[in-house]
Amino acid sequence: MNTEHGSARRAFLRSACRHCLGMGALAGLPAIAQDLSSIKVPPRFTRPAADTDEGGLWGIMDREESRLKRSPLTIHDKKLEAYLTGLVCRLGEDHCPDIRVHPVRTPHFNAMMAPNGMMVVWSGLLLRVENEAQLAAILGHEMGHYLERHTVEQMRAQEQTAVLSTMVGMVGGVGTFLGQIGLAANLFAYSREHESRADRMGMRLMRLAGYDGRQAAVVWDNLLAEMKVTEGKDAGKTGDIFDTHPVTAGRRDALKALAGDAGGFVGEQRYRDAIAPLRFGWILDEVKRGQYEESLVLFDRMLRKDPEDAQVLFARGEVYRLRGEGADGDKALVDLDDASRMAQAPAETFRSLGMLQRQRGNAPAAAQAFQTYLAQAPQAPDAALVRSYLADLQP
């Protein structure tokens, strides 16, 4: 693993989590009472006057939303957009006309919501959640910040008018989003009270919409498992930078208490169907992210749920092949060979299998795999390169 890259990523997570939920994964909450009856969903907002501080923030976010729509990383898929909008409308009901959901192709777990009703959801998050109830928990939390106007409260608490300027370019320039959000996060860090209120509101929205609130805690359990592989058994148990921010393990336990024993709709298959056309691209992005240990935890978890998932089996084999440590080559061969025998095997399975067999000196097996890859993906961007490999393998 690239230590420098890993350290930089952890630094990003520690700062970014304080602004948006998504990585609110690195924040937790104190114990919360299970009674949610006192949580009231406010009526729809009217647009604040442009000459007010809140109106100024809305204006900035409106401009950033316009930039976001033009970003090459924004996912312009009508079916996915309709699905996400439908979920938000089930959660927000009367607020539905005011919320716009923008999925972006960025392989990290994150989501955020601006005070003007713009919501941004990253593909790394969509890849990691396992069902609709888990996604509802995350989006419900973000809507909690929106419904209670926490961003505006934080802005007013800063005593610095320069805070607004940090928001410019933060969202629309998704390419620089990762860098700029860390700066803005420190200025718009949600307090313990805000996080607690957002989780309570989010759980209230989930229950009103009929979702299984217990799935909210599962989200943090899964993220903790990824964190522990690089940060050790104490991952999520200690705060960082701001003592006022609680920890992930505490948040998970608080959400369990908040959800209670009530069940509800989970929607695993409905969620899988919704993301199916785009999922493999997100899996490839996860492999390219280069955080192999974390990716293996993710792919292991996904394969425990569905051992016959050819896309994920290929991805795990590809991670082993790229990492190349110890017995990784043997593990990669097993996964790629198993995936190649499945009817739904991605064409990339055979390219990776050919590369691995070529490296191991098995020319016949490598040639056969390359030929299959070219037959399935003759117009692939690397087709010419694979043909050159194939020519070199000829006796």
GUKE-453030 format. One record per residue (C-alpha): residue number from 1; residue in one letter; z, y, x. Coordinates in nm, 3 decimals, decimal comma. Layout:
BEGIN
+-----+------+---------+---------+---------+
|  nr | rest |      zz |      yy |      xx |
+-----+------+---------+---------+---------+
| NUM |    a |       Z |       Y |       X |
...
+-----+------+---------+---------+---------+
//
This chain:
BEGIN
+-----+------+---------+---------+---------+
|  nr | rest |      zz |      yy |      xx |
+-----+------+---------+---------+---------+
|   1 |    m |   0,000 |   0,000 |   0,000 |
|   2 |    n |  -0,079 |   0,350 |   0,121 |
|   3 |    t |   0,275 |   0,486 |   0,179 |
|   4 |    e |   0,169 |   0,849 |   0,194 |
|   5 |    h |  -0,028 |   0,819 |  -0,129 |
|   6 |    g |   0,258 |   0,634 |  -0,297 |
|   7 |    s |   0,509 |   0,902 |  -0,197 |
|   8 |    a |   0,283 |   1,176 |  -0,326 |
|   9 |    r |   0,238 |   0,992 |  -0,653 |
|  10 |    r |   0,613 |   0,946 |  -0,700 |
|  11 |    a |   0,664 |   1,315 |  -0,630 |
|  12 |    f |   0,409 |   1,394 |  -0,898 |
|  13 |    l |   0,577 |   1,167 |  -1,147 |
|  14 |    r |   0,917 |   1,322 |  -1,084 |
|  15 |    s |   0,788 |   1,667 |  -1,158 |
|  16 |    a |   0,528 |   1,597 |  -1,425 |
|  17 |    c |   0,762 |   1,397 |  -1,644 |
|  18 |    r |   0,964 |   1,704 |  -1,712 |
|  19 |    h |   0,688 |   1,885 |  -1,891 |
|  20 |    c |   0,518 |   1,619 |  -2,096 |
|  21 |    l |   0,627 |   1,304 |  -2,254 |
|  22 |    g |   0,392 |   1,071 |  -2,109 |
|  23 |    m |   0,578 |   1,051 |  -1,798 |
|  24 |    g |   0,884 |   1,146 |  -1,979 |
|  25 |    a |   0,899 |   0,783 |  -1,875 |
|  26 |    l |   1,106 |   0,906 |  -1,584 |
|  27 |    a |   1,356 |   1,077 |  -1,807 |
|  28 |    g |   1,618 |   0,910 |  -2,023 |
|  29 |    l |   1,861 |   1,008 |  -2,292 |
|  30 |    p |   2,229 |   0,977 |  -2,374 |
|  31 |    a |   2,339 |   0,755 |  -2,659 |
|  32 |    i |   2,201 |   0,875 |  -2,992 |
|  33 |    a |   2,333 |   0,811 |  -3,340 |
|  34 |    q |   2,118 |   0,587 |  -3,556 |
|  35 |    d |   2,141 |   0,811 |  -3,865 |
|  36 |    l |   1,814 |   1,005 |  -3,887 |
|  37 |    s |   1,850 |   1,129 |  -4,244 |
|  38 |    s |   1,945 |   1,477 |  -4,124 |
|  39 |    i |   1,617 |   1,517 |  -3,933 |
|  40 |    k |   1,385 |   1,727 |  -4,142 |
|  41 |    v |   1,013 |   1,767 |  -4,072 |
|  42 |    p |   0,933 |   2,139 |  -4,090 |
|  43 |    p |   0,647 |   2,276 |  -4,301 |
|  44 |    r |   0,311 |   2,368 |  -4,145 |
|  45 |    f |   0,314 |   2,656 |  -3,901 |
|  46 |    t |   0,128 |   2,980 |  -3,946 |
|  47 |    r |  -0,045 |   3,119 |  -3,640 |
|  48 |    p |   0,183 |   3,366 |  -3,461 |
|  49 |    a |   0,066 |   3,724 |  -3,407 |
|  50 |    a |  -0,138 |   3,765 |  -3,090 |
|  51 |    d |   0,094 |   4,037 |  -2,956 |
|  52 |    t |   0,398 |   3,806 |  -2,952 |
|  53 |    d |   0,501 |   3,578 |  -2,668 |
|  54 |    e |   0,431 |   3,271 |  -2,880 |
|  55 |    g |   0,096 |   3,413 |  -2,989 |
|  56 |    g |   0,004 |   3,473 |  -2,626 |
|  57 |    l |   0,084 |   3,112 |  -2,540 |
|  58 |    w |  -0,128 |   2,991 |  -2,831 |
|  59 |    g |  -0,417 |   3,203 |  -2,709 |
|  60 |    i |  -0,396 |   3,058 |  -2,360 |
|  61 |    m |  -0,385 |   2,706 |  -2,496 |
|  62 |    d |  -0,684 |   2,779 |  -2,722 |
|  63 |    r |  -0,887 |   2,877 |  -2,417 |
|  64 |    e |  -0,769 |   2,573 |  -2,225 |
|  65 |    e |  -0,861 |   2,349 |  -2,516 |
|  66 |    s |  -1,215 |   2,488 |  -2,505 |
|  67 |    r |  -1,234 |   2,401 |  -2,137 |
|  68 |    l |  -1,090 |   2,057 |  -2,202 |
|  69 |    k |  -1,366 |   1,981 |  -2,451 |
|  70 |    r |  -1,625 |   2,047 |  -2,179 |
|  71 |    s |  -1,452 |   1,840 |  -1,913 |
|  72 |    p |  -1,643 |   1,532 |  -1,792 |
|  73 |    l |  -1,319 |   1,335 |  -1,813 |
|  74 |    t |  -1,269 |   1,399 |  -2,182 |
|  75 |    i |  -1,354 |   1,085 |  -2,379 |
|  76 |    h |  -1,604 |   1,179 |  -2,647 |
|  77 |    d |  -1,586 |   0,864 |  -2,856 |
|  78 |    k |  -1,587 |   0,933 |  -3,228 |
|  79 |    k |  -1,425 |   0,603 |  -3,327 |
|  80 |    l |  -1,138 |   0,645 |  -3,082 |
|  81 |    e |  -1,092 |   1,008 |  -3,180 |
|  82 |    a |  -1,085 |   0,909 |  -3,549 |
|  83 |    y |  -0,833 |   0,634 |  -3,478 |
|  84 |    l |  -0,599 |   0,865 |  -3,286 |
|  85 |    t |  -0,633 |   1,138 |  -3,546 |
|  86 |    g |  -0,555 |   0,891 |  -3,822 |
|  87 |    l |  -0,241 |   0,777 |  -3,643 |
|  88 |    v |  -0,124 |   1,135 |  -3,589 |
|  89 |    c |  -0,192 |   1,213 |  -3,955 |
|  90 |    r |   0,018 |   0,918 |  -4,066 |
|  91 |    l |   0,301 |   1,050 |  -3,851 |
|  92 |    g |   0,260 |   1,420 |  -3,921 |
|  93 |    e |   0,130 |   1,421 |  -4,280 |
|  94 |    d |   0,127 |   1,793 |  -4,373 |
|  95 |    h |   0,067 |   1,893 |  -4,009 |
|  96 |    c |  -0,242 |   1,675 |  -3,982 |
|  97 |    p |  -0,497 |   1,960 |  -4,019 |
|  98 |    d |  -0,338 |   2,148 |  -3,730 |
|  99 |    i |  -0,333 |   1,873 |  -3,466 |
| 100 |    r |  -0,633 |   1,786 |  -3,248 |
| 101 |    v |  -0,613 |   1,478 |  -3,026 |
| 102 |    h |  -0,813 |   1,473 |  -2,701 |
| 103 |    p |  -0,821 |   1,145 |  -2,504 |
| 104 |    v |  -0,903 |   1,192 |  -2,135 |
| 105 |    r |  -1,004 |   0,932 |  -1,878 |
| 106 |    t |  -0,723 |   0,951 |  -1,626 |
| 107 |    p |  -0,554 |   0,627 |  -1,512 |
| 108 |    h |  -0,191 |   0,735 |  -1,542 |
| 109 |    f |   0,065 |   0,703 |  -1,819 |
| 110 |    n |   0,090 |   1,044 |  -1,978 |
| 111 |    a |   0,051 |   1,251 |  -2,291 |
| 112 |    m |   0,128 |   1,610 |  -2,374 |
| 113 |    m |   0,113 |   1,846 |  -2,668 |
| 114 |    a |   0,066 |   2,221 |  -2,662 |
| 115 |    p |   0,223 |   2,459 |  -2,914 |
| 116 |    n |  -0,117 |   2,539 |  -3,069 |
| 117 |    g |  -0,158 |   2,178 |  -3,190 |
| 118 |    m |  -0,364 |   2,043 |  -2,900 |
| 119 |    m |  -0,261 |   1,693 |  -2,794 |
| 120 |    v |  -0,388 |   1,528 |  -2,474 |
| 121 |    v |  -0,358 |   1,150 |  -2,427 |
| 122 |    w |  -0,447 |   0,983 |  -2,096 |
| 123 |    s |  -0,637 |   0,656 |  -2,078 |
| 124 |    g |  -0,374 |   0,505 |  -1,848 |
| 125 |    l |  -0,130 |   0,536 |  -2,134 |
| 126 |    l |  -0,375 |   0,386 |  -2,382 |
| 127 |    l |  -0,428 |   0,090 |  -2,149 |
| 128 |    r |  -0,056 |   0,025 |  -2,116 |
| 129 |    v |   0,068 |   0,040 |  -2,473 |
| 130 |    e |   0,048 |  -0,295 |  -2,647 |
| 131 |    n |   0,028 |  -0,203 |  -3,011 |
| 132 |    e |  -0,001 |   0,081 |  -3,257 |
| 133 |    a |   0,375 |   0,113 |  -3,303 |
| 134 |    q |   0,424 |   0,178 |  -2,931 |
| 135 |    l |   0,155 |   0,443 |  -2,935 |
| 136 |    a |   0,313 |   0,594 |  -3,246 |
| 137 |    a |   0,644 |   0,616 |  -3,058 |
| 138 |    i |   0,484 |   0,813 |  -2,776 |
| 139 |    l |   0,277 |   1,043 |  -2,994 |
| 140 |    g |   0,570 |   1,087 |  -3,230 |
| 141 |    h |   0,785 |   1,205 |  -2,941 |
| 142 |    e |   0,521 |   1,458 |  -2,841 |
| 143 |    m |   0,494 |   1,574 |  -3,198 |
| 144 |    g |   0,871 |   1,615 |  -3,195 |
| 145 |    h |   0,839 |   1,873 |  -2,918 |
| 146 |    y |   0,564 |   2,045 |  -3,117 |
| 147 |    l |   0,744 |   2,044 |  -3,451 |
| 148 |    e |   1,056 |   2,191 |  -3,296 |
| 149 |    r |   0,860 |   2,436 |  -3,078 |
| 150 |    h |   1,030 |   2,329 |  -2,758 |
| 151 |    t |   0,758 |   2,467 |  -2,531 |
| 152 |    v |   0,810 |   2,811 |  -2,681 |
| 153 |    e |   1,187 |   2,781 |  -2,639 |
| 154 |    q |   1,142 |   2,683 |  -2,276 |
| 155 |    m |   0,904 |   2,971 |  -2,215 |
| 156 |    r |   1,150 |   3,222 |  -2,358 |
| 157 |    a |   1,428 |   3,077 |  -2,145 |
| 158 |    q |   1,238 |   3,129 |  -1,820 |
| 159 |    e |   1,286 |   3,504 |  -1,783 |
| 160 |    q |   0,951 |   3,513 |  -1,601 |
| 161 |    t |   0,635 |   3,637 |  -1,769 |
| 162 |    a |   0,446 |   3,473 |  -1,481 |
| 163 |    v |   0,517 |   3,137 |  -1,642 |
| 164 |    l |   0,226 |   3,183 |  -1,880 |
| 165 |    s |  -0,020 |   3,223 |  -1,595 |
| 166 |    t |   0,066 |   2,878 |  -1,464 |
| 167 |    m |  -0,070 |   2,727 |  -1,783 |
| 168 |    v |  -0,419 |   2,861 |  -1,716 |
| 169 |    g |  -0,640 |   2,583 |  -1,591 |
| 170 |    m |  -0,369 |   2,322 |  -1,637 |
| 171 |    v |  -0,534 |   2,140 |  -1,923 |
| 172 |    g |  -0,901 |   2,233 |  -1,929 |
| 173 |    g |  -0,950 |   2,156 |  -1,564 |
| 174 |    v |  -0,858 |   1,793 |  -1,601 |
| 175 |    g |  -0,989 |   1,731 |  -1,251 |
| 176 |    t |  -0,708 |   1,945 |  -1,111 |
| 177 |    f |  -0,465 |   1,849 |  -1,386 |
| 178 |    l |  -0,264 |   1,615 |  -1,167 |
| 179 |    g |  -0,193 |   1,886 |  -0,913 |
| 180 |    q |  -0,134 |   2,179 |  -1,145 |
| 181 |    i |   0,081 |   2,002 |  -1,399 |
| 182 |    g |   0,353 |   1,946 |  -1,141 |
| 183 |    l |   0,390 |   2,322 |  -1,090 |
| 184 |    a |   0,393 |   2,395 |  -1,461 |
| 185 |    a |   0,630 |   2,106 |  -1,523 |
| 186 |    n |   0,903 |   2,265 |  -1,314 |
| 187 |    l |   0,877 |   2,583 |  -1,521 |
| 188 |    f |   0,853 |   2,410 |  -1,860 |
| 189 |    a |   1,103 |   2,135 |  -1,792 |
| 190 |    y |   1,240 |   2,007 |  -2,120 |
| 191 |    s |   1,617 |   2,001 |  -2,138 |
| 192 |    r |   1,829 |   1,698 |  -2,220 |
| 193 |    e |   1,879 |   1,843 |  -2,567 |
| 194 |    h |   1,504 |   1,887 |  -2,618 |
| 195 |    e |   1,430 |   1,532 |  -2,507 |
| 196 |    s |   1,699 |   1,397 |  -2,735 |
| 197 |    r |   1,575 |   1,599 |  -3,031 |
| 198 |    a |   1,214 |   1,498 |  -2,966 |
| 199 |    d |   1,307 |   1,130 |  -2,957 |
| 200 |    r |   1,506 |   1,167 |  -3,279 |
| 201 |    m |   1,220 |   1,347 |  -3,450 |
| 202 |    g |   0,971 |   1,093 |  -3,315 |
| 203 |    m |   1,177 |   0,804 |  -3,448 |
| 204 |    r |   1,209 |   0,979 |  -3,782 |
| 205 |    l |   0,830 |   1,018 |  -3,800 |
| 206 |    m |   0,783 |   0,650 |  -3,707 |
| 207 |    r |   1,018 |   0,533 |  -3,980 |
| 208 |    l |   0,867 |   0,757 |  -4,245 |
| 209 |    a |   0,524 |   0,618 |  -4,153 |
| 210 |    g |   0,651 |   0,258 |  -4,169 |
| 211 |    y |   0,633 |   0,166 |  -3,798 |
| 212 |    d |   0,873 |  -0,064 |  -3,616 |
| 213 |    g |   1,093 |   0,180 |  -3,424 |
| 214 |    r |   1,214 |  -0,093 |  -3,189 |
| 215 |    q |   0,878 |  -0,079 |  -3,012 |
| 216 |    a |   0,973 |   0,261 |  -2,866 |
| 217 |    a |   1,220 |   0,102 |  -2,625 |
| 218 |    v |   0,964 |  -0,161 |  -2,521 |
| 219 |    v |   0,745 |   0,117 |  -2,381 |
| 220 |    w |   1,014 |   0,219 |  -2,133 |
| 221 |    d |   1,101 |  -0,142 |  -2,047 |
| 222 |    n |   0,740 |  -0,200 |  -1,945 |
| 223 |    l |   0,723 |   0,119 |  -1,739 |
| 224 |    l |   1,051 |   0,037 |  -1,566 |
| 225 |    a |   0,903 |  -0,295 |  -1,457 |
| 226 |    e |   0,614 |  -0,112 |  -1,288 |
| 227 |    m |   0,849 |   0,135 |  -1,122 |
| 228 |    k |   1,082 |  -0,132 |  -0,989 |
| 229 |    v |   0,812 |  -0,302 |  -0,786 |
| 230 |    t |   0,785 |   0,006 |  -0,561 |
| 231 |    e |   1,120 |   0,179 |  -0,611 |
| 232 |    g |   1,352 |  -0,122 |  -0,626 |
| 233 |    k |   1,601 |  -0,250 |  -0,878 |
| 234 |    d |   1,760 |   0,092 |  -0,923 |
| 235 |    a |   1,438 |   0,255 |  -1,044 |
| 236 |    g |   1,508 |   0,480 |  -1,338 |
| 237 |    k |   1,886 |   0,468 |  -1,290 |
| 238 |    t |   1,927 |   0,792 |  -1,099 |
| 239 |    g |   1,808 |   1,141 |  -1,176 |
| 240 |    d |   1,605 |   1,356 |  -0,939 |
| 241 |    i |   1,563 |   1,729 |  -0,879 |
| 242 |    f |   1,724 |   1,835 |  -1,210 |
| 243 |    d |   2,063 |   1,686 |  -1,289 |
| 244 |    t |   2,013 |   1,793 |  -1,648 |
| 245 |    h |   1,740 |   1,533 |  -1,691 |
| 246 |    p |   1,864 |   1,189 |  -1,790 |
| 247 |    v |   1,723 |   0,861 |  -1,669 |
| 248 |    t |   1,471 |   0,612 |  -1,798 |
| 249 |    a |   1,709 |   0,320 |  -1,837 |
| 250 |    g |   1,936 |   0,539 |  -2,048 |
| 251 |    r |   1,644 |   0,650 |  -2,260 |
| 252 |    r |   1,545 |   0,291 |  -2,329 |
| 253 |    d |   1,897 |   0,199 |  -2,438 |
| 254 |    a |   1,927 |   0,511 |  -2,654 |
| 255 |    l |   1,600 |   0,434 |  -2,828 |
| 256 |    k |   1,719 |   0,081 |  -2,900 |
| 257 |    a |   2,030 |   0,221 |  -3,066 |
| 258 |    l |   1,827 |   0,481 |  -3,252 |
| 259 |    a |   1,584 |   0,222 |  -3,390 |
| 260 |    g |   1,854 |  -0,015 |  -3,510 |
| 261 |    d |   1,748 |  -0,348 |  -3,660 |
| 262 |    a |   1,491 |  -0,214 |  -3,904 |
| 263 |    g |   1,146 |  -0,364 |  -3,861 |
| 264 |    g |   0,813 |  -0,227 |  -3,967 |
| 265 |    f |   0,444 |  -0,225 |  -3,888 |
| 266 |    v |   0,346 |  -0,315 |  -3,530 |
| 267 |    g |  -0,032 |  -0,327 |  -3,544 |
| 268 |    e |  -0,119 |  -0,518 |  -3,229 |
| 269 |    q |  -0,462 |  -0,639 |  -3,337 |
| 270 |    r |  -0,556 |  -0,311 |  -3,500 |
| 271 |    y |  -0,478 |  -0,132 |  -3,176 |
| 272 |    r |  -0,672 |  -0,381 |  -2,964 |
| 273 |    d |  -0,973 |  -0,342 |  -3,191 |
| 274 |    a |  -0,955 |   0,037 |  -3,166 |
| 275 |    i |  -0,966 |   0,049 |  -2,787 |
| 276 |    a |  -1,183 |  -0,259 |  -2,725 |
| 277 |    p |  -1,513 |  -0,078 |  -2,650 |
| 278 |    l |  -1,350 |   0,142 |  -2,383 |
| 279 |    r |  -1,079 |  -0,083 |  -2,247 |
| 280 |    f |  -1,271 |  -0,245 |  -1,961 |
| 281 |    g |  -1,360 |   0,092 |  -1,813 |
| 282 |    w |  -0,991 |   0,183 |  -1,814 |
| 283 |    i |  -0,909 |  -0,149 |  -1,647 |
| 284 |    l |  -1,158 |  -0,069 |  -1,371 |
| 285 |    d |  -0,998 |   0,274 |  -1,332 |
| 286 |    e |  -0,660 |   0,107 |  -1,290 |
| 287 |    v |  -0,795 |  -0,118 |  -1,015 |
| 288 |    k |  -0,952 |   0,181 |  -0,838 |
| 289 |    r |  -0,623 |   0,370 |  -0,857 |
| 290 |    g |  -0,513 |   0,170 |  -0,555 |
| 291 |    q |  -0,151 |   0,117 |  -0,661 |
| 292 |    y |  -0,188 |  -0,257 |  -0,630 |
| 293 |    e |   0,175 |  -0,361 |  -0,675 |
| 294 |    e |   0,210 |  -0,165 |  -0,997 |
| 295 |    s |  -0,126 |  -0,286 |  -1,124 |
| 296 |    l |  -0,024 |  -0,646 |  -1,066 |
| 297 |    v |   0,290 |  -0,596 |  -1,276 |
| 298 |    l |   0,073 |  -0,451 |  -1,552 |
| 299 |    f |  -0,190 |  -0,724 |  -1,535 |
| 300 |    d |   0,071 |  -1,000 |  -1,516 |
| 301 |    r |   0,231 |  -0,864 |  -1,831 |
| 302 |    m |  -0,103 |  -0,846 |  -2,010 |
| 303 |    l |  -0,192 |  -1,202 |  -1,911 |
| 304 |    r |   0,142 |  -1,333 |  -2,032 |
| 305 |    k |   0,045 |  -1,206 |  -2,375 |
| 306 |    d |  -0,312 |  -1,337 |  -2,351 |
| 307 |    p |  -0,386 |  -1,583 |  -2,067 |
| 308 |    e |  -0,749 |  -1,604 |  -2,179 |
| 309 |    d |  -0,819 |  -1,232 |  -2,131 |
| 310 |    a |  -1,120 |  -1,253 |  -1,899 |
| 311 |    q |  -1,125 |  -0,879 |  -1,828 |
| 312 |    v |  -0,767 |  -0,872 |  -1,707 |
| 313 |    l |  -0,799 |  -1,200 |  -1,519 |
| 314 |    f |  -1,094 |  -1,053 |  -1,329 |
| 315 |    a |  -0,895 |  -0,735 |  -1,264 |
| 316 |    r |  -0,597 |  -0,919 |  -1,124 |
| 317 |    g |  -0,821 |  -1,125 |  -0,901 |
| 318 |    e |  -0,995 |  -0,809 |  -0,784 |
| 319 |    v |  -0,661 |  -0,647 |  -0,699 |
| 320 |    y |  -0,565 |  -0,951 |  -0,493 |
| 321 |    r |  -0,902 |  -0,942 |  -0,320 |
| 322 |    l |  -0,878 |  -0,573 |  -0,236 |
| 323 |    r |  -0,517 |  -0,589 |  -0,121 |
| 324 |    g |  -0,585 |  -0,887 |   0,103 |
| 325 |    e |  -0,230 |  -0,963 |   0,211 |
| 326 |    g |  -0,094 |  -1,309 |   0,289 |
| 327 |    a |  -0,214 |  -1,555 |   0,029 |
| 328 |    d |  -0,396 |  -1,288 |  -0,172 |
| 329 |    g |  -0,734 |  -1,440 |  -0,090 |
| 330 |    d |  -0,638 |  -1,772 |  -0,242 |
| 331 |    k |  -0,488 |  -1,604 |  -0,549 |
| 332 |    a |  -0,800 |  -1,393 |  -0,591 |
| 333 |    l |  -1,020 |  -1,702 |  -0,572 |
| 334 |    v |  -0,822 |  -1,877 |  -0,844 |
| 335 |    d |  -0,831 |  -1,579 |  -1,079 |
| 336 |    l |  -1,196 |  -1,493 |  -1,022 |
| 337 |    d |  -1,307 |  -1,854 |  -1,050 |
| 338 |    d |  -1,109 |  -1,899 |  -1,373 |
| 339 |    a |  -1,250 |  -1,576 |  -1,516 |
| 340 |    s |  -1,606 |  -1,675 |  -1,421 |
| 341 |    r |  -1,578 |  -1,984 |  -1,641 |
| 342 |    m |  -1,496 |  -1,780 |  -1,951 |
| 343 |    a |  -1,764 |  -1,677 |  -2,198 |
| 344 |    q |  -1,645 |  -1,315 |  -2,195 |
| 345 |    a |  -1,631 |  -1,280 |  -1,816 |
| 346 |    p |  -1,744 |  -0,933 |  -1,702 |
| 347 |    a |  -2,048 |  -0,932 |  -1,475 |
| 348 |    e |  -1,828 |  -0,774 |  -1,208 |
| 349 |    t |  -1,641 |  -1,104 |  -1,185 |
| 350 |    f |  -1,940 |  -1,265 |  -1,010 |
| 351 |    r |  -1,992 |  -0,974 |  -0,772 |
| 352 |    s |  -1,628 |  -0,993 |  -0,661 |
| 353 |    l |  -1,644 |  -1,371 |  -0,640 |
| 354 |    g |  -1,954 |  -1,342 |  -0,423 |
| 355 |    m |  -1,785 |  -1,087 |  -0,196 |
| 356 |    l |  -1,483 |  -1,311 |  -0,157 |
| 357 |    q |  -1,684 |  -1,625 |  -0,085 |
| 358 |    r |  -1,901 |  -1,430 |   0,160 |
| 359 |    q |  -1,589 |  -1,317 |   0,343 |
| 360 |    r |  -1,459 |  -1,673 |   0,350 |
| 361 |    g |  -1,787 |  -1,802 |   0,494 |
| 362 |    n |  -1,893 |  -2,004 |   0,191 |
| 363 |    a |  -2,259 |  -1,897 |   0,182 |
| 364 |    p |  -2,380 |  -2,127 |  -0,101 |
| 365 |    a |  -2,098 |  -2,022 |  -0,335 |
| 366 |    a |  -2,144 |  -1,657 |  -0,246 |
| 367 |    a |  -2,519 |  -1,673 |  -0,309 |
| 368 |    q |  -2,471 |  -1,841 |  -0,645 |
| 369 |    a |  -2,218 |  -1,577 |  -0,754 |
| 370 |    f |  -2,442 |  -1,289 |  -0,642 |
| 371 |    q |  -2,740 |  -1,438 |  -0,825 |
| 372 |    t |  -2,538 |  -1,461 |  -1,145 |
| 373 |    y |  -2,422 |  -1,102 |  -1,106 |
| 374 |    l |  -2,777 |  -0,974 |  -1,060 |
| 375 |    a |  -2,898 |  -1,177 |  -1,356 |
| 376 |    q |  -2,631 |  -1,024 |  -1,578 |
| 377 |    a |  -2,645 |  -0,670 |  -1,438 |
| 378 |    p |  -2,991 |  -0,618 |  -1,282 |
| 379 |    q |  -2,965 |  -0,238 |  -1,314 |
| 380 |    a |  -2,614 |  -0,209 |  -1,170 |
| 381 |    p |  -2,569 |   0,083 |  -0,928 |
| 382 |    d |  -2,492 |  -0,159 |  -0,644 |
| 383 |    a |  -2,769 |  -0,407 |  -0,730 |
| 384 |    a |  -2,973 |  -0,316 |  -0,420 |
| 385 |    l |  -2,671 |  -0,367 |  -0,197 |
| 386 |    v |  -2,596 |  -0,706 |  -0,353 |
| 387 |    r |  -2,959 |  -0,808 |  -0,304 |
| 388 |    s |  -2,926 |  -0,725 |   0,064 |
| 389 |    y |  -2,614 |  -0,944 |   0,084 |
| 390 |    l |  -2,804 |  -1,219 |  -0,090 |
| 391 |    a |  -3,094 |  -1,193 |   0,156 |
| 392 |    d |  -2,852 |  -1,221 |   0,449 |
| 393 |    l |  -2,710 |  -1,539 |   0,301 |
| 394 |    q |  -3,045 |  -1,717 |   0,287 |
| 395 |    p |  -3,076 |  -2,001 |   0,544 |
+-----+------+---------+---------+---------+
//
